[in-house]
Structures are given as C-alpha cells and as structure tokens.
Amino acid sequence: MAGTAEGDAAELLGALDAVIRAERGLAGQLSDRAGIHETGLRALAQISDTGYATATELSGYLSLTSGAVTNLVDRLAAAGLVERRPNPSDRRGSLILLSPAGEAVIADARERYATVLRAVHAATGVDLTSVLNDVATGLLQQGAAMESEEDAAGNA
C-alpha cells in the first residue's frame, strides 16, 4: 500500500541520505588507506577520467583556489600518486598524470564501488545505470533552476 506523498518523500530522502553517508564513509576509508585527504581522492579520480589535468582544471573541478591545488598536487606527488610533466601548450604550466601507484588507488576504489553496484543490480534486477543517471540529471536540473532563480532575483 502506497504511503502519503510526504511520507514517500521522507523515505526517499532518508534513503538518499543513507547513500550519501555510506559513500562518504567509503571514500574516507579509501582516502585513509591511500594516505590522502578525500579531496585528493577526488583529484585522482578526475585525472583518471581525463587522462591528465592542469592545475587550473583541477581548481575548477574541486572548487579550490590555485594555491590550494598547488599544495594538493605537491602532497599527491610526494605520496607518489601523481607525476608532473611539462605542458606542451603552456611552458609555464604542467600536466598532472597518475603514477602507477595513483592508478592502483583509483582501480581499487572503482572496483569497490562496482562491487556494490553489481550486487544491488543482481539482488534487484533494477537498471541502476538508468536510475543513477536520472538522479544525477534531476540534481543537475535543480542546481540549474536555483541558479536561474538567483539570476532572476539579482536582476529584479
């Protein structure tokens, strides 16, 4: 029997909250295991996704200042997780690439997430790819709507 719309929303939000908390917990454990901050793990994932990154790209992705990104990359390099290479497009800048150790950290993280997703799919038969894409799209749309509202309020 279906509950009220408010009850259903509360259950859904509770479930989403649980997923977010569990993901943060796993990300924290993965970061601790690698000896880095969770922001460092996010940086490694971004570099892995794109093959390399510049400090400016990481700054935008992580919403950090250029100085904070420089410090982060210094720590990741000191830990042996990334390498800096000259940027052929910008002599003043560097390209940041994963080292083999950084690739291993990301491979471990992705396999752990994939294990969870495969288990849920096997248990439920739900097309998780579609569900997760729909959730991501909805969240992005809400963010865009908020920006539009803020723009409209600023122009009023």
N, C-alpha and C positions, 0 to 999 in steps of 0.2 A: 504494500500500500504506500503510495507516494505521500510525502510529508508536505508541509506548507512550503511556499516559495522561500520564506525567510529561513525555515528550518533546513531546507535543501541547501540554500546559500551558505548557511553557517557550517553545515557538514562539509561542503566543498572547500570553503575557506580553511577549515580545520585540517582537511586532508592536504591542501596545498601548503599550509604552514608546516605540516609534518614533513613533507617532501623537502621543503627549503631547509628546515633544521637538519634533517638527515644528510642532505647534500653538503651543507656547511660542515657538518661533523666529519664526513668522509674527506672532504677537501682539506680540513685541518689535519687529519691524520696523515694524508698523503704528503702534505707540506712538511709536517714534522718529520716524517720518515726521510724526506729529501734534505732536511736541514734548512728549509727556506720558509719565508712567510707565504701565506696564501696568495698574496699579490704576485709573488714570484712564480707560483704555480700557474696563475692566470697568464702571466707573461710568457712562460714556456709553452703553454697551450696555443697562444696566439702565434708565436713564432713557428710552432709546428704546423699550424693551419696554413700559414702563408709561405713557409719555406725559409723566410728570413724577415727581419723587420728593421726599421730605423728607429732611433730613439724617439723621433717625432711621432711615428706611427704608434709606438707603444704608449707614448704620453696621451695620445688621443683615445686609444682603446682602454687604457687603465684609468683615465681621468686624473692623471698625475702631472705635476709640474715637470719641466725638463730637468731640473736639479734632482728631483726625487727619482726620476727614471734613470739618470746617470748613476745615482747611488745604488739603485736596484740592480742595474746591469753590472756594476762593479762587484756587488755581492754574488750575483749569479756566476760571473766569470771566475771569481775567487773560489767558488764552490766547484768549479769545473763543469758547470752545466751549460754555459754558452761560450761562444767564441766571437770575437770581433774581427771583421775583415774590412779592408778598405772599400769604400763605396765608389764604384766606377763613375757614378753620376754626380757625386759630390765629394770633392777631395777633402773637405773639412769633416765629413761625416763617416760613420761606419755602418756596415751591415752587421746585424746581430743574428747569429745562427746557433742552432742547438749543437752541442757537442754530443758524442755518443752517450755520455752519461745523462745529458738532458733528454735525449731521445728515449732512453730507458725509463726515466721518470715518467714521461708522458705516455709511453706504451703501457706501463703498469697502471697508471691512472685510467686510461681509456679502457683497458681490459676489465678493470674492476667495475666501472660504470656499465660496460657492455654486459657483463655477467648478470648484473641486477636486471637490466632491461630484458635480456633474453629469458631470464627466469620468470619475470612478470608476464611476458608475452606467452610463454609456454603454459603458465598457470591460467591465464585469462582468455587467450586467443584474440585479444584486442590488438588492433593495428596501432601500436604505440607510436610509430613514426607519424602517422596522421594526427593522432591525439596531441602529441607534443608539439608538432608544427602548428596545429590550431591554437594551442595555448600560447605559444610564442607569438603568433600573429596577433592574437587578441591583446596580449600585453603591450606589444608594439603599437597597436592601434590606440589603446588607452593613453599611452605616452604621447602619441602624436596629437590626440584630442586635447590633452592637457596643455600642450604647447600652443595649440590653436586658441584655446580659451585664454591663456596668458597673453598671447599676442593681441587678441581682441580686447582684453581688459586694458592693456597698455596703450592701445590706440583709441580708447574711448574718452 
